[in-house]
Amino acid sequence: MTTTQDLDHALVGLFETDLNVAVPSADTDLLEGGLLNSVTFVELVMLLEERFGVTVPIDDIEVEQFRTIHQIALFVGSLLADQRRVAAA
């Protein structure tokens, strides 16, 4: 089972390695700090889908879900949980 802390750690690595963005902490405001812009956001969504095997429902995305790494981890965790529920049904 993947915990939010595991996801936080994986996302910090994803930002550093794949997006070349150094994020000081999982609670750093990515939007206010200019670390996440429209181009990086699109790349991030594609990476989340590829890395975690989830589908990000573009129509349901809210900015607050991507404000910090921790909030992204919660979002990805909820997508993974939904995916497990569907698979179990």
C-alpha positions in Angstrom: 0.0 0.0 0.0 1.3 3.4 -0.9 1.1 6.1 1.8 0.9 9.8 1.3 4.4 10.1 2.7 5.6 7.6 0.0 3.8 9.7 -2.6 5.3 12.9 -1.3 8.8 11.4 -1.6 8.2 10.0 -5.1 6.8 13.4 -6.2 9.8 15.3 -4.9 12.0 13.0 -7.0 9.7 13.4 -10.0 9.9 17.2 -9.7 13.7 17.1 -9.4 14.5 14.5 -12.0 11.8 14.8 -14.6 10.8 18.4 -14.4 14.1 19.9 -13.2 12.4 21.8 -10.4 13.9 21.8 -6.9 11.1 22.0 -4.4 12.2 22.9 -0.8 9.5 20.9 0.9 6.3 19.0 0.3 4.3 22.0 1.7 6.0 24.7 -0.6 3.3 26.6 -2.6 4.3 25.6 -6.1 2.0 28.2 -7.8 2.8 31.2 -5.6 6.5 30.3 -5.8 6.4 30.1 -9.6 7.6 26.5 -9.6 4.6 25.2 -11.5 3.5 27.0 -14.6 1.2 26.0 -17.4 3.8 24.1 -19.4 5.2 22.4 -16.3 1.6 21.5 -15.3 0.9 19.7 -18.5 4.2 17.8 -18.2 3.3 17.0 -14.6 -0.1 15.5 -15.5 1.5 13.3 -18.2 4.1 12.1 -15.8 1.6 11.4 -13.1 -0.4 9.2 -15.5 2.7 7.4 -16.7 4.5 7.0 -13.3 1.5 6.0 -11.2 -0.7 4.4 -13.8 -3.7 6.7 -13.2 -5.9 8.8 -15.4 -6.1 12.4 -14.4 -9.7 13.6 -15.2 -8.9 17.0 -16.8 -12.4 18.2 -16.4 -12.4 17.7 -12.7 -9.0 19.2 -11.9 -8.9 22.0 -9.3 -6.0 24.3 -8.9 -5.8 23.6 -5.1 -5.1 20.0 -5.9 -1.7 21.1 -7.4 -0.7 23.9 -5.0 1.8 21.7 -3.1 3.5 18.4 -3.5 1.6 17.1 -0.5 -1.8 18.1 -2.1 -0.7 16.4 -5.3 0.1 13.3 -3.3 -3.3 13.3 -1.7 -4.9 13.7 -5.2 -2.8 10.9 -6.7 -3.6 8.7 -3.6 -7.4 9.3 -4.1 -7.0 8.4 -7.8 -5.2 5.2 -6.9 -7.8 4.3 -4.2 -10.6 4.9 -6.8 -8.7 2.6 -9.2 -8.4 -0.1 -6.6 -12.1 0.1 -5.8 -13.1 -0.2 -9.5 -10.7 -3.2 -9.9 -12.2 -4.9 -6.9 -15.8 -4.5 -8.1 
